[in-house]
Amino acid sequence: MSDLEEDPQPKTSFRQKKRRVSSSSPTVGRFVRRESNFLAQLIVFWFCKVVLKRMTITAWYMDDDEVTDQRQPHRREGDSDVPVDSLAQLGVLYWSGITSPEDPKLMSIREERGYSYTDMVYVCPEKLPDYENKIKSFYREHIHYDEEIRYCVDGTGYFDIRGANDEWIRISLEAGDMIILPEGIYHRFTCDAKNYIQALRLFVGEPVWTPYNRDEIDERNNASRAKYVNAFLKRE
């Protein structure tokens, strides 16, 4: 073949041949697939631990069992899950992923909503005298004439609220969660079976924490209850 004749086969450099051989090697192929799978698993792990972990509050409809201990989950049979974002329709605000009382996220909430006073409470047999009777008293259905604000520093617990049809909805909190219950909402609190929660209470101004039990108030003429009903339950 002369220098002027065109070579029918395109020429391949040694480097291109080496790359082609390497990429088509079964061993290298398995390595690439393995690395890709590992990367995918790492992304899923990060998403679950970082993104999904930000919202650890869960909620469900409760059963009607009044015999079993209040600290049990009391999850209604069947499809009992309540979408957390639907709690806002009942006036409940919530956050997850707060790392400490000094977390900038919490400080921002405090500044925005005017929470100027805080104290720390421990609800557990070791630190709350007459624990069993105390948590029974917390479990009486009641309202407050102000918001109830709790940041769960450690441990776990349940806040139960009445839904739009007066059904009980149980909200589960764990460390890092914060919840605000609006003035006038019927609710109650209990520890779960672990019997321990450390919570930061927040107030606007001087702390006032007075429960008004449902069976002791005139709800038709109660200003706080009427305020809540008009804001969140009144249907057009």
N, C-alpha and C positions, 0 to 999 in steps of 0.2 A: 504494500500500500504506500502510495507517494504521500509527500507532505501536504499536497493540495487536496487529497481525497478526504471526505468527511467520515469520521469514525462513527459507525452505526450505533455503538454502545456508548452512552455518556460515561465519561471518566469519573471515578470516585476516588477521593483522596483516602489516604490511610486513616486519617482521623475520622472521616465519615464512616468508613468500614468498621472501625473500632466501636463507634457510637451505635451503629446498627446492630452489631453483634451483641453489644452489652445490653441494649434495650430489649432485644428479643430473647435474651437468656432466661430460661425458666427460673433460675435462682434469683436473678435481679427482679424479674416480674413479681415473684412472690414477695420479695422485700418491699417493692413499691406498694403492692396491695396491702401488705401488713402495716406499712407506715400510714397509708391513707385511712385504713380502718381505725388505727390508733388515734389519728387526728380527729376523725369523726366522733369517736367515743369521748375524746377530751372535750370537744365542743359541747356535746350533750351533757357531760358531767358539769361543765362550767355553767351551762344554761340552767340546769336543775339546782345547783348549789348557790348561784349568784342571782340569777334573774327570778326564778320561781321562789327561792327562799325569802325574797323580799316580802312576800305576803304569806305569813304563817297563820293568820287568823282564818278559822273555818267556822261554818255555821250549819245547823240542821234543825229540822222540825222535831219536836220532842214527842214521846209517847205519852199516854195518859196514866202510866203506872205511878201511883202515889204510895206504893208499899216499898218498893226497892229504894235503897239509900240514895239520897239526892246527889251524892258524889259520883254515881255511875253515869255513863254517857246518856242514857235515856233517849237513844236515837230511835225515831219512829221507823217501823218496818217499811220496806219498799223504797221508793225514790224519796229520800228524806233530805237530801242536800239542798241547802239554800245558797244561791250565788251570793258571794260576799258583796258584790257591787250593789245588790238589791237592798242592802242594809241602809244605804244612803237615802232611799225612798222613805225610810222610817225615821230619818233624822240622825242616824248613828254615823259618826265619823270614826275613822280607824287608820292606823299606820302600822307598818312592820319594819323591822331592821334597825330600830333605834338601839344603839350600842351601850349607852350609859346615860345617866341624868345630865351629863355635860355634853352630850352629843349635839353638834350644831343644828341638826335637824330638829331636835326637841327644843332647843333654845329659840329657834326661829318660830316654832309653833307657839311657844310661850309668849314671845314678843308680839306676834300677830294677834293673839286672842286675849292678851292681857292677863295671863296667869302669873300673878305676882307672888303667890305664896305656895310652898310645897311642904309636905312632910312624908316620911317613910313609914309604912306599916308592914307588919309581918303577921300573916294569918297561918298559924301552925300550932300544934299542941304545945310545943316547947316555949313559945313566946306569947301566946294569947291565953290568959287565964280563962278557965271555964270554956275551953275551946268548943266542945260539942254543942253546948247550949248557944254559944255565940253564933256559930255558923247556921244553926237553925233559925236564929233571929234574923240573920242576913238574908235568909231564904224566904222570908215573908214578902209577899208582893207589895210594892210600895212605889211612891214617886218622891221626887225632890223638887224644891222650889228654885233650884239652880241646876246647872249642868253637873253631871258626875264624870270626872276625868281621872282615868287611871292609866299609868304606864307600868307594865309588868317588867320589873327589873330582873326577877329570877322566879323560877317555879312555873306553875300552871294553874288555871282556874276557869270557871264558867260564869258568864253573865247571861241570864235569860231575859228576853224581852218579849212583849206581846206584839204579834204581827197585826196586819191590817184587819184580819178577821178574828182577832182576839186569841189566836193560837200561840202557843209558846214556841219561840225560836231560841235555841241554845247557841251561844257564841263562845268558842274556845280560844283562850289566850295563852301564849307562852312568852318566855323571855324575849324582849325586843318589841313586843306588841304594845300599842297604845289605843285606847278607845275613849270616845266621848259620847255619853248618853245625853240626849237633850232634856231640858226641863220638862217635867210632866209625863214622861214615858213610864209606863208600868214595867217594872223590872225586878230582878232579885239577883243575888250572887251566892255562889258556893265554890269551895275548893273542889278539886277532883279527888280521885282515890289516893293521890300522892300526898294530900294534906299539907301542902306547902305552897305559899306564894308570897313574894316580896314585891310590894307595889309602891310606886310614888303617887301620892295624891296631889292634885293641883287645884288651886282655887283662884278666883278673882277677888283680891282683897283678903280680909280676915276669913279664916276657914269656917264654913257653916256646913254641917253634915247632919241634917235631920230627916229621917225617913217618915213619910206619911203613908200609913198602911191603907191599902185599897178598901179594906172592909171597915175602915174608920173615918173615911172622908165622904163628903157629899160631892161626888164627881161632877154632877151637873152644874154646881155652883162654885167649883174650885177653879180659881183663875189660872193656875199653872197647867192643870189638866185641859182646860178649855183652850189655852194657848197652843198646846201640843196638838190637840184634835184639829183645830182650825188650820194649823200649819201642815200637817202630814196625813191626816186621816179623812178629812172632809172631801167627799166626792162631789164633783160638779153635777 
